[in-house]
Amino acid sequence: MCANYQPIHAGRAHLLDLFEPTFEYKAELYPGDISPILISPEQKIEWRAARFGLIPFWTDNLKAARHTYNARSETVAEKNSFKHAWSKNQFALIPVDVIFEPKYIDGQAHWYGIYRQDKKPFTIAAIYEYASMDGQEILSMSMLTINADTHPLMNQFHAPEHEKRSVVIISEGHRLDWLNADHSQATELILEFSPDEFTAAPKSKNDHFFP
């Protein structure tokens, strides 16, 4: 699971060969916040501002985002909140600098930042949805997750009694493949990321990891 992350800093967009997003967003995000995402209408990558936590098209309750910020890849095609976006191939990428997860030490949660060892931004697999409320269109998204019980890095996080989960990281060479996939092709891209390329460090209360 991931409920807290530092989205890509606009000034670091060039590291993904992208123009800077033209809208503002917070330096650190939680469910319900507005996040930068990438989608690919007509085979062209574009920035969008999306709420973190998918709002199903059939609801008028923004509080749904509190429960839909992560979508289990094993059940995304079946869950009522997610199956429409999945079946319509509404795939997105979330460019981030760091994700944050709790590591339990002596029974206490200590928050750690997880980031690339080369400190470059990376992209997390997501699905997105449009909903309409009070005449306004709302774009929202959810991160996809997979089991991480045996992942050398991600199995360190979350409470000892809970299943270990990880976000799905889409590598540079497959970003367009993900954005333009149909849901059968997308399944082939839902893989563990290489632990050798990432590291973790305790989160500071006073600053951010990047830039």
Contacts in CASP RR format, 6 or more apart in sequence:
PFRMAT RR
TARGET T0000
AUTHOR 0000-0000-0000
METHOD contacts of the structure
MODEL  1
MCANYQPIHAGRAHLLDLFEPTFEYKAELYPGDISPILISPEQKIEWRAA
RFGLIPFWTDNLKAARHTYNARSETVAEKNSFKHAWSKNQFALIPVDVIF
EPKYIDGQAHWYGIYRQDKKPFTIAAIYEYASMDGQEILSMSMLTINADT
HPLMNQFHAPEHEKRSVVIISEGHRLDWLNADHSQATELILEFSPDEFTA
APKSKNDHFFP
1 70 0 8 1.000
1 101 0 8 1.000
1 145 0 8 1.000
1 158 0 8 1.000
1 165 0 8 1.000
2 69 0 8 1.000
2 70 0 8 1.000
2 99 0 8 1.000
2 100 0 8 1.000
2 101 0 8 1.000
2 124 0 8 1.000
2 143 0 8 1.000
2 145 0 8 1.000
2 167 0 8 1.000
3 30 0 8 1.000
3 31 0 8 1.000
3 69 0 8 1.000
3 70 0 8 1.000
4 28 0 8 1.000
4 29 0 8 1.000
4 30 0 8 1.000
4 99 0 8 1.000
4 100 0 8 1.000
4 111 0 8 1.000
5 28 0 8 1.000
5 29 0 8 1.000
5 94 0 8 1.000
5 96 0 8 1.000
5 98 0 8 1.000
5 99 0 8 1.000
5 100 0 8 1.000
6 27 0 8 1.000
6 28 0 8 1.000
6 29 0 8 1.000
6 96 0 8 1.000
6 97 0 8 1.000
6 98 0 8 1.000
6 99 0 8 1.000
6 100 0 8 1.000
6 208 0 8 1.000
6 209 0 8 1.000
6 210 0 8 1.000
7 25 0 8 1.000
7 26 0 8 1.000
7 27 0 8 1.000
7 29 0 8 1.000
7 35 0 8 1.000
7 36 0 8 1.000
7 94 0 8 1.000
7 95 0 8 1.000
7 96 0 8 1.000
7 97 0 8 1.000
8 16 0 8 1.000
8 36 0 8 1.000
8 95 0 8 1.000
8 96 0 8 1.000
8 97 0 8 1.000
8 121 0 8 1.000
9 27 0 8 1.000
9 97 0 8 1.000
9 210 0 8 1.000
9 211 0 8 1.000
10 20 0 8 1.000
10 21 0 8 1.000
11 20 0 8 1.000
11 211 0 8 1.000
12 97 0 8 1.000
12 121 0 8 1.000
12 210 0 8 1.000
12 211 0 8 1.000
13 19 0 8 1.000
13 20 0 8 1.000
13 21 0 8 1.000
13 95 0 8 1.000
14 20 0 8 1.000
15 120 0 8 1.000
15 121 0 8 1.000
16 95 0 8 1.000
16 121 0 8 1.000
16 123 0 8 1.000
18 38 0 8 1.000
18 45 0 8 1.000
18 47 0 8 1.000
18 95 0 8 1.000
19 47 0 8 1.000
21 36 0 8 1.000
21 47 0 8 1.000
21 49 0 8 1.000
22 47 0 8 1.000
23 34 0 8 1.000
23 36 0 8 1.000
23 47 0 8 1.000
23 49 0 8 1.000
25 33 0 8 1.000
25 34 0 8 1.000
25 35 0 8 1.000
25 36 0 8 1.000
25 49 0 8 1.000
26 33 0 8 1.000
26 34 0 8 1.000
27 208 0 8 1.000
28 208 0 8 1.000
29 35 0 8 1.000
29 52 0 8 1.000
30 52 0 8 1.000
31 52 0 8 1.000
31 53 0 8 1.000
31 65 0 8 1.000
31 66 0 8 1.000
31 69 0 8 1.000
32 51 0 8 1.000
32 52 0 8 1.000
32 53 0 8 1.000
32 62 0 8 1.000
32 65 0 8 1.000
32 66 0 8 1.000
32 69 0 8 1.000
33 51 0 8 1.000
33 52 0 8 1.000
34 49 0 8 1.000
34 50 0 8 1.000
34 51 0 8 1.000
34 52 0 8 1.000
35 49 0 8 1.000
35 50 0 8 1.000
35 51 0 8 1.000
35 52 0 8 1.000
35 94 0 8 1.000
35 141 0 8 1.000
36 47 0 8 1.000
36 48 0 8 1.000
36 49 0 8 1.000
36 50 0 8 1.000
36 94 0 8 1.000
36 95 0 8 1.000
37 47 0 8 1.000
37 48 0 8 1.000
37 49 0 8 1.000
37 50 0 8 1.000
37 92 0 8 1.000
37 93 0 8 1.000
37 94 0 8 1.000
37 95 0 8 1.000
37 126 0 8 1.000
37 128 0 8 1.000
37 141 0 8 1.000
38 45 0 8 1.000
38 46 0 8 1.000
38 47 0 8 1.000
38 48 0 8 1.000
38 92 0 8 1.000
38 93 0 8 1.000
38 94 0 8 1.000
38 95 0 8 1.000
38 123 0 8 1.000
38 175 0 8 1.000
38 179 0 8 1.000
39 45 0 8 1.000
39 46 0 8 1.000
39 48 0 8 1.000
39 90 0 8 1.000
39 91 0 8 1.000
39 92 0 8 1.000
39 128 0 8 1.000
39 179 0 8 1.000
40 46 0 8 1.000
40 176 0 8 1.000
40 179 0 8 1.000
40 180 0 8 1.000
43 176 0 8 1.000
43 180 0 8 1.000
45 175 0 8 1.000
45 176 0 8 1.000
45 179 0 8 1.000
48 92 0 8 1.000
48 128 0 8 1.000
48 139 0 8 1.000
49 139 0 8 1.000
50 92 0 8 1.000
50 128 0 8 1.000
50 139 0 8 1.000
50 140 0 8 1.000
50 141 0 8 1.000
51 62 0 8 1.000
51 65 0 8 1.000
51 138 0 8 1.000
51 139 0 8 1.000
51 140 0 8 1.000
51 141 0 8 1.000
52 65 0 8 1.000
52 69 0 8 1.000
52 140 0 8 1.000
52 141 0 8 1.000
53 64 0 8 1.000
53 65 0 8 1.000
53 66 0 8 1.000
53 68 0 8 1.000
53 69 0 8 1.000
53 140 0 8 1.000
53 141 0 8 1.000
53 142 0 8 1.000
54 64 0 8 1.000
54 65 0 8 1.000
54 68 0 8 1.000
54 69 0 8 1.000
54 71 0 8 1.000
54 81 0 8 1.000
54 82 0 8 1.000
54 85 0 8 1.000
54 127 0 8 1.000
54 128 0 8 1.000
54 129 0 8 1.000
54 140 0 8 1.000
54 141 0 8 1.000
54 142 0 8 1.000
55 61 0 8 1.000
55 62 0 8 1.000
55 64 0 8 1.000
55 65 0 8 1.000
55 68 0 8 1.000
55 129 0 8 1.000
55 131 0 8 1.000
55 138 0 8 1.000
55 140 0 8 1.000
56 64 0 8 1.000
56 68 0 8 1.000
56 80 0 8 1.000
56 81 0 8 1.000
56 82 0 8 1.000
56 84 0 8 1.000
56 129 0 8 1.000
56 131 0 8 1.000
57 84 0 8 1.000
57 129 0 8 1.000
57 130 0 8 1.000
57 131 0 8 1.000
57 132 0 8 1.000
58 131 0 8 1.000
59 131 0 8 1.000
60 131 0 8 1.000
60 133 0 8 1.000
62 133 0 8 1.000
62 138 0 8 1.000
64 81 0 8 1.000
65 140 0 8 1.000
67 81 0 8 1.000
68 81 0 8 1.000
68 82 0 8 1.000
68 140 0 8 1.000
68 142 0 8 1.000
69 142 0 8 1.000
69 143 0 8 1.000
70 142 0 8 1.000
70 143 0 8 1.000
70 144 0 8 1.000
70 145 0 8 1.000
70 165 0 8 1.000
71 79 0 8 1.000
71 81 0 8 1.000
71 82 0 8 1.000
71 127 0 8 1.000
71 142 0 8 1.000
71 143 0 8 1.000
71 144 0 8 1.000
71 145 0 8 1.000
72 79 0 8 1.000
72 144 0 8 1.000
72 145 0 8 1.000
72 146 0 8 1.000
72 165 0 8 1.000
73 144 0 8 1.000
73 145 0 8 1.000
73 146 0 8 1.000
73 168 0 8 1.000
73 187 0 8 1.000
73 190 0 8 1.000
74 146 0 8 1.000
74 147 0 8 1.000
76 82 0 8 1.000
76 83 0 8 1.000
76 86 0 8 1.000
76 127 0 8 1.000
76 144 0 8 1.000
77 83 0 8 1.000
77 86 0 8 1.000
77 87 0 8 1.000
77 183 0 8 1.000
81 142 0 8 1.000
82 127 0 8 1.000
82 142 0 8 1.000
84 129 0 8 1.000
85 127 0 8 1.000
85 128 0 8 1.000
85 129 0 8 1.000
85 142 0 8 1.000
86 127 0 8 1.000
86 183 0 8 1.000
87 183 0 8 1.000
89 181 0 8 1.000
89 182 0 8 1.000
89 183 0 8 1.000
89 186 0 8 1.000
90 127 0 8 1.000
90 128 0 8 1.000
90 129 0 8 1.000
91 125 0 8 1.000
91 126 0 8 1.000
91 127 0 8 1.000
91 128 0 8 1.000
91 178 0 8 1.000
91 179 0 8 1.000
91 180 0 8 1.000
91 181 0 8 1.000
91 186 0 8 1.000
92 126 0 8 1.000
92 127 0 8 1.000
92 128 0 8 1.000
92 141 0 8 1.000
92 179 0 8 1.000
93 123 0 8 1.000
93 124 0 8 1.000
93 125 0 8 1.000
93 126 0 8 1.000
93 170 0 8 1.000
93 175 0 8 1.000
93 178 0 8 1.000
93 179 0 8 1.000
94 123 0 8 1.000
94 124 0 8 1.000
94 126 0 8 1.000
94 141 0 8 1.000
94 143 0 8 1.000
95 121 0 8 1.000
95 122 0 8 1.000
95 123 0 8 1.000
96 121 0 8 1.000
96 122 0 8 1.000
96 123 0 8 1.000
96 124 0 8 1.000
97 115 0 8 1.000
97 121 0 8 1.000
97 208 0 8 1.000
97 209 0 8 1.000
97 210 0 8 1.000
97 211 0 8 1.000
98 113 0 8 1.000
98 114 0 8 1.000
98 115 0 8 1.000
98 208 0 8 1.000
98 209 0 8 1.000
98 210 0 8 1.000
99 113 0 8 1.000
99 114 0 8 1.000
99 115 0 8 1.000
99 124 0 8 1.000
99 167 0 8 1.000
100 111 0 8 1.000
100 112 0 8 1.000
100 113 0 8 1.000
100 114 0 8 1.000
100 203 0 8 1.000
101 111 0 8 1.000
101 112 0 8 1.000
101 113 0 8 1.000
101 114 0 8 1.000
101 154 0 8 1.000
101 157 0 8 1.000
101 158 0 8 1.000
101 200 0 8 1.000
102 109 0 8 1.000
102 110 0 8 1.000
102 111 0 8 1.000
102 112 0 8 1.000
102 157 0 8 1.000
102 158 0 8 1.000
102 159 0 8 1.000
103 109 0 8 1.000
103 110 0 8 1.000
103 111 0 8 1.000
103 112 0 8 1.000
103 156 0 8 1.000
103 157 0 8 1.000
103 200 0 8 1.000
104 110 0 8 1.000
104 158 0 8 1.000
104 159 0 8 1.000
104 160 0 8 1.000
109 159 0 8 1.000
110 202 0 8 1.000
111 202 0 8 1.000
111 203 0 8 1.000
112 157 0 8 1.000
112 200 0 8 1.000
112 201 0 8 1.000
112 202 0 8 1.000
112 203 0 8 1.000
113 200 0 8 1.000
113 201 0 8 1.000
113 202 0 8 1.000
113 203 0 8 1.000
113 209 0 8 1.000
114 153 0 8 1.000
114 154 0 8 1.000
114 198 0 8 1.000
114 199 0 8 1.000
114 200 0 8 1.000
115 122 0 8 1.000
115 198 0 8 1.000
115 199 0 8 1.000
115 200 0 8 1.000
115 201 0 8 1.000
115 209 0 8 1.000
115 210 0 8 1.000
116 122 0 8 1.000
116 197 0 8 1.000
116 198 0 8 1.000
116 199 0 8 1.000
117 196 0 8 1.000
117 197 0 8 1.000
117 198 0 8 1.000
117 199 0 8 1.000
118 197 0 8 1.000
119 210 0 8 1.000
121 210 0 8 1.000
122 169 0 8 1.000
123 169 0 8 1.000
123 170 0 8 1.000
123 175 0 8 1.000
124 143 0 8 1.000
124 144 0 8 1.000
124 167 0 8 1.000
124 168 0 8 1.000
124 169 0 8 1.000
124 170 0 8 1.000
125 143 0 8 1.000
125 144 0 8 1.000
125 167 0 8 1.000
125 168 0 8 1.000
125 169 0 8 1.000
125 170 0 8 1.000
125 178 0 8 1.000
125 186 0 8 1.000
125 189 0 8 1.000
125 190 0 8 1.000
126 141 0 8 1.000
126 142 0 8 1.000
126 143 0 8 1.000
126 144 0 8 1.000
127 141 0 8 1.000
127 142 0 8 1.000
127 144 0 8 1.000
128 139 0 8 1.000
128 140 0 8 1.000
128 141 0 8 1.000
129 139 0 8 1.000
129 140 0 8 1.000
129 141 0 8 1.000
130 137 0 8 1.000
130 138 0 8 1.000
130 139 0 8 1.000
131 137 0 8 1.000
131 138 0 8 1.000
131 140 0 8 1.000
132 138 0 8 1.000
143 167 0 8 1.000
143 168 0 8 1.000
144 167 0 8 1.000
144 168 0 8 1.000
144 190 0 8 1.000
145 165 0 8 1.000
145 166 0 8 1.000
145 167 0 8 1.000
145 168 0 8 1.000
146 165 0 8 1.000
146 166 0 8 1.000
146 168 0 8 1.000
146 190 0 8 1.000
146 191 0 8 1.000
146 192 0 8 1.000
147 163 0 8 1.000
147 164 0 8 1.000
147 165 0 8 1.000
147 166 0 8 1.000
148 154 0 8 1.000
148 155 0 8 1.000
148 164 0 8 1.000
148 165 0 8 1.000
148 166 0 8 1.000
148 192 0 8 1.000
149 155 0 8 1.000
149 163 0 8 1.000
149 164 0 8 1.000
151 164 0 8 1.000
151 166 0 8 1.000
151 192 0 8 1.000
151 195 0 8 1.000
152 195 0 8 1.000
153 195 0 8 1.000
153 198 0 8 1.000
153 199 0 8 1.000
153 200 0 8 1.000
154 164 0 8 1.000
154 165 0 8 1.000
154 166 0 8 1.000
154 195 0 8 1.000
155 164 0 8 1.000
156 200 0 8 1.000
157 164 0 8 1.000
158 164 0 8 1.000
158 165 0 8 1.000
166 192 0 8 1.000
166 193 0 8 1.000
168 189 0 8 1.000
168 190 0 8 1.000
168 191 0 8 1.000
168 193 0 8 1.000
169 193 0 8 1.000
170 178 0 8 1.000
170 189 0 8 1.000
171 193 0 8 1.000
174 189 0 8 1.000
177 185 0 8 1.000
177 189 0 8 1.000
178 186 0 8 1.000
178 189 0 8 1.000
181 189 0 8 1.000
201 209 0 8 1.000
END
